[in-house]
Amino acid sequence: MIRLNNIPNLQLSEDEDEEECIGLASDELDRKQTHSANFGDGYIHKVFFGNKYLENTPTKRKCARTTYFKGGNEICKNTFLFLMGIGRDTLADIVKHYEENGARPRLRKKHSLPRPPARFISPEDINRVASVWRLCVKSAKSLCQSNNEQLIRSANLPDDRKSEAVKKQQDHLSLVQKERAVYNDMTAACRKIFSGSNLSFGPSLPASKKMRMHYSFDFAQQLHFPSNPLQPGPMYFLTPRKCGLFGVSCEGLQKQVNYLIDEGMSSTKGSNEVISYMHNFFGNFGVGETEVDLHCDNCSGQNKNNFMLWYLAWRVGHKLHDKIEIHFLIAGHTKFSPDCGFGLIKQAYMKTRVNTLADIAELVSEVGSRADSSSPGPENGFDGSATRQHQAAVSYLDG
């Protein structure tokens, strides 16, 4: 033990040796060094300061220095983790196992099951998703597709089952032909009546002309911009901006009005959007007819719902039209006049470079000189952000 008495300004430093800070004499320093060396790793070194004892007990180092090598070259820890593709927790477990058990493979506990990964999907989850998928596919299939599948699967069935499947498909096709004949007759009669007239798109006063007009409306597939037909590979945009396309075709004038909807204005295709666009069309492009025939597809989320029927009844109740009839094409057989205009727009889109929504509007205007279609904008009284919540209004009336 070394007694330190009457040593003024005693200071200890972590960066320097304690003996150098204290300033002991050379003979005392030799005695202290000799005394400390005899204890080895388990020594207890006590220093007496006046009437108090300070006890320094060296503890075993918890984190040993670890050096990482790759290909014989020393590298840092972060580089080692990156090259090995492991995390810090995994590395800590490996080091701990090596210190306790040496260079032995890590074994799981007895009777322990392998731990599933973080993104593990159980068989129950797979079956639940599969059942929902089958339900969606079944609801999305048209009757024609279902009949065709039954015909294919009836190859090895008895003759009565085959005859039943064939008859079911024949009845469906005959119904489709009747519906298509009705649509063709209505559009042909409308074109014949207004072939020599000087009518053009409005705006016109509602129900100001005693006539019957036919309109067809539908959504097209979305357009993406920017788009370059000469681009050799995918663009650097993670997801291009989407532009919705809604068209209303007037068979009497053989023209089509196309609404370009930026995804920032509306990204859905529900009944609110359909009613908003149709309401804008009748107010800004209608010819003032008293009776209207409408044709659309059989989509219940867009057209075939109570909200659309309420809106048409509202127009008749407010004397905006005297009579409105809406016809739904059979699912799986919904090709009609708006698809012709959409096809011309898609052909021009695949050959033209577009960077903004204004470029798409210019493209549609150029197609309009060949396909008699136009693209309305704010100058035509249409604001894409003015999509109204018609469902809420109808729900209020029902309540």
Phi, psi and omega in degrees: 000143180247125180262128181244106180238143174056045175255107183286154174051055180280123180225140177247138181238142178284332183275342182243162179292145181299322181296324179291326179287320183288324180080047180288161174289163185294319180293322176293323179296319179296318180296321179293314180298318180295318181296317183289327183289338184285340184276339181069219184283340185252028183281158174239118185252119181247137177237128184261121178246102180064246181254011185239151177250137171246123184255120178253113180248104179297133179254161179290137182291126183280316183254101178285152180289129181240133179250136184248137182230147174217114181066031180082002180249137179284131182230169180278171184293317182297319178295321178297316179297321180293316182290324181278344180070036180234168179257178182291324179295318178297319178295320179297322177295319180295316180296318179297318179295323180292321180292327183273323188241355183079198183278071178235148179292146179283130181244146178281163179293155182296138179063022179264138180276150177300136180285127180293153178293171184297327182255039182287136178247120182284160177300328177296320178296320180296316180295322179294317178295321180296321179295319178295321180295318179297321179296318179294318180295321180295320180287333182279339181288142175275166180296326180294317178296319178297319179294321178296321177296321178294323177296319181292320182283346181272015182296321182256015179269167177299164184295325181293324176292323177295316181296322179296319179293320180294317180295321179297319178290323178295319178297320179295315181294325177293323177294321178296319179296320177296316179296319178293324178295320177298315180297315180296320180294319181293317180290322179294319179295321180293319178294323181292322182291318186257016181294323182257010183273165178257026180290151176211169180298146184293206016284147179225159178293136181298137177053041180264347181233130181281089181204169179238124183240150180245131178232147174231138182221151182191162171268147173252171175294150183292147171261149181241140177218149003288152181217134181228117181295340180266006179291122184289333182215188179298146178285168183283355177285131178296315177221117178296159179283142187260146177229115177283155183225116178238128184238141174237115183259130176256105184292331180293322179265350183055045177227162183222137176255127183245128178260124177261119186244112176289147183295339176287339178272314179200134181242008181242172180228052181265189183291331177300316181292316181298315181294321180296316181291320178293322178295320176293323180296313181296327182280332185245342183231358179292155182262006178084027181288157177265328180238143185227138169246127181243139174235137179206174180281182189263027182282119183287332180286339183252309192244313188271076182208171183293328183295318178294318179295322177297320181294316179296321176295326177295321178294319179290322180294331178266015175062026174281335171216155176273328183205137177225127175240132179242135183238137181249126178287152181289138182300135183091351180223059188246025175281119179212191195302322179300330179295333177295314178294322178297322180295319178294323178293319180294323178297315178292326180295322181288347182249358187238143176274126179234137179241334183224174177293328177296326177295322178293321177297320177294322178297317180294324178294322177293321176294329181299330179291339180254329185245008179056048176235157181221163181238108181285153178216196179300331179290342178259013177087014181245129175238114185300337180280357184266033175289120186266156180270080181288332180297320179295321179294318180292321178297325177294320180292322179294326181290000000 
